Amino acid sequence: MNLKPIGPTAHGAIDYGFVTLQALAPSLFHLKGPARNLCYAFAATQGIINTFTDHPLGLKPLIPLRLHGQLETPFVPALLILPWVTGALKQRNARRYFISFFGVALLNYLLTDYKAYEPETRS
């Protein structure tokens, strides 16, 4: 029984959703200053990593999925630590957003099988 139900394709789709949410979060949740800047930085970082990951939704497969997982090991805690360090969590909306986003990102990370293999589906 596989306890990690999220494979490469689903993880890639979820990550692109995360990129979109992070890019839209400042407008959607009225985030200002450090909170806004962090959202854009997280979106750009995640977008670059996902675009270059070797999974069916990657555009230029340079990063093996296992390495993608290793890169996310410090990235996920940074979703909560950096807003705290920069003072972004002083905004109530930012606090709610970053804590919630961290929880969802952590679940995605813990439920992803970074060792999974899916045959290449790109044409």
N, C-alpha and C positions, 0 to 999 in steps of 0.2 A: 504494500500500500504506500503510495507516494504522499507524504505529508506536505509536500510543496506543490500545490496545484497550479501555480502560475508559471507557464513556460515562456520561451523567448518571444513569441509573437505577442502574447497577451501583455508581457512586461513592457515591450516596446510601445504598444498602444497606450498603456497606462502612463508611461513616462511622457509620451507626447501630450497626453491629457494634462499631466502635471505642468508641463512647460506652458501650455495654454492658460491654465489656471493661474500660475505664477505671474505670467505677463499681464493678465487681466485683473488680478487681485487689487492692485492699487486703486483702480477705478471702481471696481465692484464693492470694495470694503472701505473706501475713502482713506487709504493709507497714505501717510505723509512722511517726509524726511527719510530717516534711516530704514523704516519699514518698506517704503516704496523702493528705495535703492536696492535693498536686499532681495526683494521679489524679482526685480529685473536681473540682478546678478545670478540668482538661483535659476531663473528661467534660461538665461544664456548658457550657463554651465551645463545644466541638464540637457538642453537642446543640442549642444555641441557633442556631449558624450553619447547621447542617444543616436544622433545622426551618423556617427562614426562607429557604432557598435555593430558587430557581425550577428545580426538577427534579421529575420525576414522584412522588417520595416526600416532597417538601417539604409541610409542612402549611399554610404561609402564604407564598406565593412573593413575597418582597420583595427578595431578594438575587439578582442575575443570577449564573449559573453562573461566568462569567468573573471576577466579583468574588469569588466563593467561592474560586476558585483563587488570586486575589491575596491573600486573607486567609490562605490556607494557606501562602503563601510564608514568612512569618515564624513561623507556628505550628509547622510541622514541625521546624525547628531548635530551637525552644523546648522540644520534647519531650525533648531531650537537654541543652540548655544550662541550663534552669531546675533540673532535678534536680542537676546538677553544682554550680551556684551555691549552692543551698540546702543542700548537704551530703547530699541524699537518696541519692546514689550510694554513700555509705559502707556502707549495708546491702547485703550480697551479693545478696539476692533482688531488691532494688530495682534494683541495677546490672544484673543479668540482664534484669529486666523492661523497664526503660526503654531499654536498648540494643537489645533485640529489637523492642520496639514502635516505636522510632524507625526501624529498618530496614524494617519492614513499612509504616509510614506513608509513608516516603520512596518506596518502590516504588509505592504507591498514587498518590502525588502525581505522580511522574514518568510513570506509565502512563495517567493520566487525560487525556482530550481535553476540556479546559475550553471549547473552542470548538464542541463538538459540538451538534447540534440534534436533539432528539427531539420529535415532536409530543406535545402535551399529552394525557395519558391519564387525567387526573383527571376524575371525573364531577361 
